[in-house]
Amino acid sequence: MDDKTIHAREVASGKRFRFGSNWRQFLASLNDERIKFAEDSLKKMLETPDLIGKSFVDVGSGSGLFSLAARRLGARVHSFDFDTQSFECTKELKRRFFADDPEWTVEQASALDANYLRTLGKFDIVYSWGVLHHTGRMWDALDKVSGLVDEGGKFFVSIYNDQGIASRFWTAVKKTYNKSPKFIKFIMVASVWAFWELRAALARCLRFENPLPFNAWKQL
């Protein structure tokens, strides 16, 4: 069974969220300013003016934005993501900016697939931003992906921090959301949105500010 089929079954069973749906919307609004921001953030995080001559693997590439940034900075890039739509988004971004470029490859694969990871070799920079905790086996994923780092290379990773009860609560909310029918998902999203908006409005009231986020309201 290939990764695309496995991913589709996990989404259908409610075990996995379709992150790629969000990235498809993001690509529609992608512009030069956002790409430049991604490039600048990579240079700052990696403390380098460019990535010329470096190899870069983007583990869980999502939209492909940081793969694109790394390639524009001169790196040889390999991107992979288990989510089918994220994989397609990264491919689309490559098509737009580096079509037929052999120095940037894109594949669909899992960070938990040890056999796949062994085929990739080693990289100067292993980048995985906000991804590995979504595998459901974070420590296993960290152990496997860290094996991609070449001697003297860098492993740049971002994961959720454990906030105790709050983390347990949001884990339960997310699992419920994934397994729920569409109308329940809509109610959950609307409820969370309303909670944060009311919280923000209350905070503005306590600061004696306009409780509504709309500037036009001030003129009424």
C-alpha positions in Angstrom: 0.0 0.0 0.0 1.5 3.4 -1.0 1.7 6.5 1.2 -1.1 8.2 -0.7 -3.5 5.4 0.0 -2.5 5.1 3.6 -2.9 8.9 4.1 -6.4 8.8 2.4 -7.5 6.0 4.7 -6.3 7.8 7.9 -8.1 11.0 6.9 -11.3 9.0 6.1 -11.1 7.2 9.5 -10.7 10.5 11.4 -7.1 9.8 12.5 -5.5 12.6 10.5 -6.2 16.2 9.7 -5.9 17.3 6.1 -3.3 20.0 6.5 -2.8 20.3 2.8 -6.3 22.0 2.5 -4.9 25.0 4.4 -1.7 25.1 2.3 -3.7 25.2 -1.0 -5.4 28.3 0.3 -2.1 29.8 1.3 -0.6 29.3 -2.1 -3.4 31.4 -3.6 -2.1 34.4 -1.6 1.6 33.8 -1.9 3.6 36.8 -3.1 7.1 38.0 -3.4 7.0 39.7 0.0 6.2 36.4 1.8 8.8 34.5 -0.1 11.4 37.2 0.8 10.3 36.9 4.4 10.9 33.2 4.4 14.3 33.6 2.9 15.3 36.2 5.5 14.0 34.0 8.3 16.1 31.0 7.1 19.2 33.2 6.8 18.6 34.5 10.4 17.8 31.1 11.9 20.8 29.3 10.2 23.1 32.3 10.7 24.2 32.4 7.1 23.9 34.8 4.2 23.1 32.0 1.7 23.0 28.2 1.3 25.2 27.9 -1.8 26.8 24.4 -1.9 24.6 23.1 0.9 22.1 20.2 0.9 18.7 20.9 2.5 15.9 18.4 3.3 12.5 19.8 4.2 10.8 17.1 6.4 7.0 17.8 6.1 7.3 20.5 3.5 3.7 21.7 3.8 3.2 24.5 1.2 6.8 24.1 0.1 7.5 27.8 0.9 10.7 27.1 2.9 11.9 24.6 0.3 11.5 27.3 -2.2 13.3 29.8 0.1 16.2 27.3 0.5 16.5 26.7 -3.2 16.5 30.4 -4.0 19.3 30.8 -1.4 21.3 28.3 -3.4 20.8 24.9 -1.6 20.2 21.6 -3.3 16.7 20.7 -1.9 14.8 17.6 -1.2 11.2 18.0 0.1 8.8 15.4 1.3 5.4 15.3 3.1 3.1 12.5 4.0 0.0 14.6 3.5 -1.2 14.2 -0.1 -2.3 17.8 -0.6 0.8 19.2 1.0 2.9 17.1 -1.4 0.9 18.4 -4.3 1.3 22.0 -3.0 5.0 21.7 -2.8 5.1 20.2 -6.3 3.0 23.1 -7.6 5.4 25.6 -6.0 8.3 23.9 -7.6 6.5 24.0 -10.9 5.9 27.7 -10.6 9.4 28.7 -9.8 11.9 25.9 -10.5 10.2 23.7 -13.1 12.5 20.9 -14.4 15.2 21.9 -11.9 17.1 18.7 -10.9 18.4 20.4 -7.8 15.0 20.3 -6.1 13.1 17.0 -5.7 9.7 16.5 -4.2 8.3 13.2 -2.9 5.4 11.9 -0.8 6.7 10.0 2.2 6.5 9.6 5.9 9.0 10.8 8.5 8.4 7.5 10.3 9.4 5.4 7.2 12.9 4.3 8.2 13.5 2.5 4.9 12.6 5.6 2.9 14.8 7.8 5.1 17.8 5.5 4.5 17.6 6.1 0.8 18.0 9.8 1.2 21.5 9.9 2.5 22.8 12.8 4.6 22.2 16.5 4.5 23.9 19.7 5.7 20.6 21.1 6.9 17.6 19.0 8.1 14.6 21.3 8.5 11.3 20.3 10.0 9.1 23.2 11.2 6.0 22.3 13.3 5.7 18.8 11.8 7.0 15.9 13.8 4.6 16.1 16.7 1.8 15.5 14.2 3.1 12.0 13.4 1.6 10.7 16.7 5.1 9.2 17.5 7.1 12.4 18.0 10.1 10.9 19.7 10.4 8.1 17.2 10.2 10.6 14.4 12.8 12.8 16.0 15.1 9.9 16.3 14.6 8.7 12.7 14.9 12.2 11.1 18.0 13.1 13.1 19.8 10.4 11.3 19.6 12.5 8.1 22.0 15.1 9.6 25.5 14.9 8.1 28.6 15.3 10.2 28.9 19.0 11.0 25.3 19.6 9.8 22.4 21.3 11.4 19.0 19.9 12.6 16.5 22.7 12.7 13.3 21.5 14.3 10.2 23.1 15.8 7.7 21.1 17.9 4.8 21.8 20.3 5.7 22.3 23.9 3.8 20.3 26.5 1.5 22.7 28.4 0.0 20.0 30.6 -3.8 20.1 31.0 -4.1 22.6 28.1 -2.3 20.2 25.8 -4.5 17.3 26.8 -7.6 19.4 26.2 -6.6 20.5 22.7 -5.6 17.0 21.8 -9.1 15.8 22.7 -10.6 18.6 20.8 -8.6 17.8 17.7 -9.4 14.1 17.8 -13.1 14.9 18.2 -12.9 17.3 15.2 -11.2 14.8 12.9 -13.8 12.1 13.6 -16.9 14.4 13.4 -19.3 15.1 10.5 -19.0 18.4 8.6 -21.8 20.2 10.5 -20.2 19.4 13.9 -16.8 20.6 12.6 -18.5 23.8 11.5 -20.0 24.3 15.0 -16.6 23.5 16.7 -14.7 26.0 14.5 -17.4 28.7 15.0 -17.3 28.1 18.8 -13.5 28.4 19.0 -13.5 31.5 16.8 -16.2 33.1 19.0 -14.3 32.3 22.2 -11.1 33.9 21.0 -13.0 36.9 19.5 -14.9 37.5 22.8 -11.7 37.1 24.8 -10.0 39.7 22.7 -13.0 42.0 22.9 -13.0 41.8 26.7 -9.3 42.5 26.8 -9.9 45.7 24.7 -12.7 46.7 27.0 -10.5 46.4 30.0 -8.0 48.7 28.3 -10.9 51.1 27.6 -10.4 50.6 23.8 -13.0 49.9 21.1 -14.1 46.3 21.8 -14.7 45.7 18.1 -11.9 45.0 15.6 -13.4 47.1 12.9 -11.9 50.6 12.5 -15.0 51.8 10.7 -17.1 51.2 13.8 -15.3 54.2 15.4 -16.8 56.5 12.9 -20.4 55.5 13.5 
